[in-house]
Amino acid sequence: MSRPNADSLLAPLTAALAVVSALLLAGMLGFLLVESWPALADGGWHHFAGLAWYPLENRFGLVAMLAATLAVAAGATLLATPLGLASALFAQYYAPPSLASPYRGLLALLAGIPSVVYGFWGLTELVPLIARWQPPGASLLAACLILALMILPTIALFAAAALSAVPRSLLDGAAALGMTRRSILLRVAIPAARRGIASGIVLGTVRALGETMAVLMVAGNVVQLPAGLFDPVRVLTANIALEMAYATGLHRAGLFVSGLALALLVLTLALAVARSNQRAMHA
């Protein structure tokens, strides 16, 4: 009797794991919807379209916190992406071998540091520094800087892995055509690794959207639309963490609506990126 080869075992295993992952995702969304239903049934989605969050008055406006969440994640991603890509290019193409390996290890170490450590450093060092420039210090800017520092290693490591997978023959062919090193990296290596780089950016953005403790410690936690970088803000995750311990009734259901909105936001982002990658593959 012949033994089954690895491919024949791997295909059903990966299919089973994919099904389990889909079921877990569906179960999580279903749980959020069930827990949110009392608030949704009481007023519908328009009940959460306002700016004011006053649970004692049954006012559960999420717009200000949703805007703050998007602003913090976007700012962090815009700061971390070029720095992460530059770090990956340095580690892959510029750093000598004796430095490249420790540098990647440092990035991996930074990626594994707990978020509360980043938040504590931001609260004790970054916030007072910003306060000297523009009080109160705890602000949208502080949250963007802390999150950028947190997601930079993730983006850099994904980008470095994607760049290392670019075929050497592709780079050598570009060099044989007389392209400069800069042109090879910008016009050949980065475009060839764009899917892996995009995956790292998406993962970093999702982490920024879902981060709780670090943002809670440095953002100021004021429910308002941010009019500038120095305004204190409250993001959805921090709102849940601050109030879930004592919330009951519609207040508790409203917090679950916050979680449902955040989950749908992340899911929409992931689907948009997946569709973009599919279009790029067929282009």
N, C-alpha and C positions, 0 to 999 in steps of 0.2 A: 504494500500500500504506500503510495507516494505521500510525502508530507506536504501540506499546503504551503505555498510560498508566502512571503511577507506581504506582497501586494494584495493577495486575495483576503488576507486577514485585516489589512489596514483599511480597505474601502468600507466594509460594514462597520468597523469600529468608529471611523471618523463620521460616518452617517449617523450612527447612534448618538455620538457625542453632540453632533449638530442638533439633533432632535431634542436631546435633553436640554441643551442651551436655549433653544427656542421655547420649550415648555417653561423653563425657569423664568425667562423674560416675560412670557405671557402671564405666568402666575403672579409675578411681581406687579405688572400693570393692573391685573385684575384685583389684587389686594388693595392697591392704591385707589382704584376706582370705587371699590366697595366701601372703604373707609371714608372716602371723600363724598360719597353719595348724599348723606344728610345735608351737607352744605350746598351741594349742587342742586338737590331737589328743592331746597328752601328758596334759592334765588337764581339758579342757573349760572352759566359762566359770566353773564353780564354783572352778576353780584360781585365779581372779583375784578371788574374793569376799572375801579376807581383808584385814586392815589392814597386815600387814607386807610390806615390799618388801626382800627379801634375795636378790638374783639368784644369789649363790654357793651358796645353799641351795635353789635352785629354788623360792623363795617369791616370788610375783609379785602380791601383794595390791594391788588398785587402788582399794579403797573409800575410803581416806583421801585419796588424791590426787584422786579423782573428787569427793568432798565438798568439798575445798578449791577445786577448779576451779569448781564450782557456786556456792560461797560468794563467791568473788572476783568472778565475773561478776555475780551477783545484787546484791552490794553496790555494785559500780561502776554498774550500771544504775539502781539505786534512787537513787543520788546524782546521776547525770548527767541523768536524765530530767526532773525538775522544773527543773533549771538550764538544760538545753537548750531546753525549751519556753518558759521565761521569756525566754531570749535571743532566740528566734524571735519571740515576741510583741513584744518591745522593738524589734527590727529592723524588723518589719513594720508596727507600729501606733503606736509611741510615739516612736521616734527621728526627729529631723528628717532630711530628705533628705541634708543635708550630712554627717550622721553615720552614717546607715543603710548607705550603700554602703561606706565604710571599715570599718565594723563587720563586715559580711558578708565583706569581704576578709580581715579578721583571723581570722575563724572558719575560712575556707578555708585560710589559712596554718597555723593550729594543726592542722587535720586532716591536713596534708601533712608535718608534722614527723616524722622517723623515730622509731620507738619506742625505739631505743637512746638517743636524746637524752633522752626522758622518763625512761627508766630511770636514766641517769647523773645527771640532776638529782635524782631521787628518792633515789638511793644517797648522794649527797653532801650533800643539804640536808634532805630529808624524813625519812629514816631517823634521822639524828642528832637531829633535833627530837623525834621520837617517843621515841627512847631516853632523852632527858632526863626524859620524863614516865613512861615505862614500858619498861624494857629488855626485849629487846635492840634494839628499833626496827624491824628487818626482820621484818615480820609481815603478817598478813592485812589489817590496817588500812592499812598502807602500800601494799599491792598494790591494794586497793580504791580508794584515793585517786588513785594514779597512773593506773589504768585509767579511772576516772571522768573525769579530766582529758583522757585520750586520746580517749574516745568522745563527750564532750560536744559538740565541734564537729560531728561527724557527725549526731548527733540534732538539733542546732540547725539545721543547714543543710537537712536533710530536712523538719523541721517548718516552717521559713520558706518553703520551696518549696511545701509543701502549703497553707499559709495564703494564700500569694499567688495560688493557683489557686481560692480560694473566690470565687464570683461576687459582684461588687460589689452587684448588685441584691439579693442575699440580705441583705447587711449593711444596705443602705439601707432595705429593707423592715422589718427588725427595729428600726431607728432610728425609722422612721415610726410604729411601734406604741408608741413611748415607752419602749423599753428603754434602760437606761443602757449606757455604753460597756463597763463591766465585764461586764454581763449578756450583751451582744452577743458579746463575745469568749469567755466561758465557755460560753454556751448555744447559740451559733450557729456562730461561726467554728471553734472547736476540734472540736465534733462533726462539722461538715462536712468537716474536714480530717483526720479520725481515721485514715483508711487510710494516708495519707502519713506521718503522725506515727508510726503503728505500724510502718511499714516502716523508718523511721529508728531506732526503738528496737530492732527486731529486728537490723538491721545492726550497730548499736553493741554489742548483746549478743553477737552472733557474733564480732565483733572481740575483745571481751573474753575470750570462750572460747578463741580461737585465738592470743592474744598470747603471745609467748615471752620475748623479751629483757628487756623492762621488768619483767615479773613475776619472772623469774629473778634480777634484780639487787636486788629490794627485798623479796621475800617470805620469805627465810630458808632455803628449800629443806630443811625438815625434814619427813620423811614421818610425819605424825600427823594425827589428827582434830582440827580446830580447836575448842577449847573456849571461846575468846574472841577478841576482835578483836586482841589483842596477841600471839597465838601465832604463831610462824613456821610456814609451811606450804610444801608443794611441790605445784604443779599439774601436770597431765599433760603439757602442752607443755614445761615446764621439765625434767621428768624425761627426756623424749626428747632434748632438747638436751644435757643433762648427760652422758648415758650412751651415746648412739648411737655415738660415735666409737670406743669400745673394746669394744662389746658383740658377742658372738658366740653362735652356737647358740641355745639356748632363751632366753637373755637378750635377744638381738636380736629374736627372735620375740615375746617379751613386750612389748618396746617398740612393736612394730607393733600389738600388741593394744591398747596405750594409744592409738595413733593411730586405730585402728578404732573404739574406744569413743567417742573425741572426735568423729569424723566422723559416727557414728550419732546422737550427741547433738545436733549441729548440724542434721542432716537431720530429726530428730524435731521440733526447734523450728521449722524452716522449714515443715514439713508442718502442724503445729498452727496456725501463724499463717495459712497459706493456707486451711485449712479454716474458720478463724474468719472470715476475710474473705469467703469464699463464703457462709457463713451470714448475715453482715451484709448482703450484697447481696440475698439472697432474703427477708430479713426485711421 
